[in-house]
Amino acid sequence: MSFSEYKLYIEEGDVAILYINPFKMFAIDIKRMIPDKNGRLVENIFQTMYGSLKVNSLIGKKFGSKILLSRGWAYILHPTSELWTTLLPHRTQILYTPDISMVLFQLDLFPGKVVIESGTGSGSVTHSLARTISPNGHVYTFEFHESRQQKAVEEFALHKLSNVVTVTLRNVCEQGFGEEMNNKADAVFLDLPSPWEAVKHAVKCFKKKGGRIASFSPCIEQVQKVCLELKALGFVDIITMECHQRELTVSEKNLSAMSLDWRETPKPVKTALCIPAQEQIPGHTGFLTFATLPPDFSRSASGVVQQPVKITEMEIENVVLDENFHTEPVSMISMSCSDLSGECSDRLLS
Ligand SMILES: C[S@@+](CC[C@H](N)C(=O)[O-])C[C@H]1O[C@@H](n2cnc3c(N)ncnc32)[C@H](O)[C@@H]1O
């Protein structure tokens, strides 16, 4: 079993997902025996609210099977990056599937690509990156917190991703990504408290043909700083967006029907299917900033591209500007769903 490939039957050493309902899932290590409190090996029995499960009984079963618990039933599923993101032990804040899917799409990732990530954190994004670039691409992920880095190495080994993921202990803002990363990457993903400090190091990592960068930040002030740094270093097509998931609830409502005939009383009422508009969309996770580094022949010696930079900003919602609010650059906040190009955006960003 690997998080990047599918197989049919469960074997010892795999990880499988015990699915009771969408809100109750567990990742189970398929081991016949586990050590008890005193270190003695005992039969591996997994407890759930619907009774116990002998893990041993899963070996040889097909992924996707319905299985019996002592007081109920569940499904045993093949692990995926998406399921792992909902289950993983949180060592840090993590990115969730809507943001991750936008990152994969905007970074133009597919099998064979080389991507650099920092920080690794809980490995939520790393799992999706790894599956997307598998089997012949590679994820180089950097983390400066020693125990997190170590845990990530162990987890990727258990999930059989070590062939496509390398986890390095390093402070990328202070030390960069290392010379061995020079001209290696198609894409870079940053989820750091101060990503603008890592951008100059990231530039060196891109292949000569350039590539795509993404940065995730919860605060607009971080976005502003990273955008200015991206622009200063010659990135183009800078775009910041926020992914909102909106649930549509379809319900039947009584609506009074319009009638132009004033003599008609009482007004007829019609039942119609409606999807009420949700005024507030909860769940701000963070802003995603994407940009392109052009091929090196079109960069100037200073790294700044000569042509005007085009900046598009999409859907930064619920940001209220008042006259007293002023941070540089104001345009990052005030322009919503607009596409600014050439001189105009240069003026607004400078
Ligand atoms: C928010 S977490 C990343 C979460 C990750 N994207 C996920 O979805 O699981 C940020 C991580 O960056 C690491 N970090 C912060 N500054 C760093 C730096 N300068 N170099 C390397 N790692 C750094 C932190 O230790 C933390 O684990």
PDBQT file of the ligand as one rigid body, heavy atoms in Angstrom, charges set to zero:
ROOT
HETATM    1  C1  LIG A 401       1.568  26.173   9.175  1.00  0.00    +0.000 C 
HETATM    2  S1  LIG A 401       2.813  24.995   9.230  1.00  0.00    +0.000 S 
HETATM    3  C2  LIG A 401       2.742  24.221   7.648  1.00  0.00    +0.000 C 
HETATM    4  C3  LIG A 401       1.581  23.277   7.554  1.00  0.00    +0.000 C 
HETATM    5  C4  LIG A 401       1.570  22.462   6.303  1.00  0.00    +0.000 C 
HETATM    6  N1  LIG A 401       1.399  23.288   5.123  1.00  0.00    +0.000 N 
HETATM    7  C5  LIG A 401       0.444  21.441   6.370  1.00  0.00    +0.000 C 
HETATM    8  O1  LIG A 401      -0.583  21.634   5.690  1.00  0.00    +0.000 OA
HETATM    9  O2  LIG A 401       0.561  20.475   7.108  1.00  0.00    +0.000 OA
HETATM   10  C6  LIG A 401       4.255  25.967   9.077  1.00  0.00    +0.000 C 
HETATM   11  C7  LIG A 401       5.507  25.168   9.329  1.00  0.00    +0.000 C 
HETATM   12  O3  LIG A 401       6.602  25.937   8.888  1.00  0.00    +0.000 OA
HETATM   13  C8  LIG A 401       7.678  25.718   9.757  1.00  0.00    +0.000 C 
HETATM   14  N2  LIG A 401       8.580  26.864   9.602  1.00  0.00    +0.000 N 
HETATM   15  C9  LIG A 401       8.374  28.128  10.022  1.00  0.00    +0.000 A 
HETATM   16  N3  LIG A 401       9.410  28.917   9.646  1.00  0.00    +0.000 NA
HETATM   17  C10 LIG A 401      10.270  28.137   8.971  1.00  0.00    +0.000 A 
HETATM   18  C11 LIG A 401      11.514  28.355   8.339  1.00  0.00    +0.000 A 
HETATM   19  N4  LIG A 401      12.084  29.568   8.344  1.00  0.00    +0.000 N 
HETATM   20  N5  LIG A 401      12.140  27.322   7.717  1.00  0.00    +0.000 NA
HETATM   21  C12 LIG A 401      11.559  26.092   7.714  1.00  0.00    +0.000 A 
HETATM   22  N6  LIG A 401      10.385  25.800   8.313  1.00  0.00    +0.000 NA
HETATM   23  C13 LIG A 401       9.747  26.811   8.926  1.00  0.00    +0.000 A 
HETATM   24  C14 LIG A 401       7.030  25.602  11.137  1.00  0.00    +0.000 C 
HETATM   25  O4  LIG A 401       7.841  24.878  12.033  1.00  0.00    +0.000 OA
HETATM   26  C15 LIG A 401       5.739  24.858  10.792  1.00  0.00    +0.000 C 
HETATM   27  O5  LIG A 401       5.895  23.474  10.977  1.00  0.00    +0.000 OA
ENDROOT
TORSDOF 0
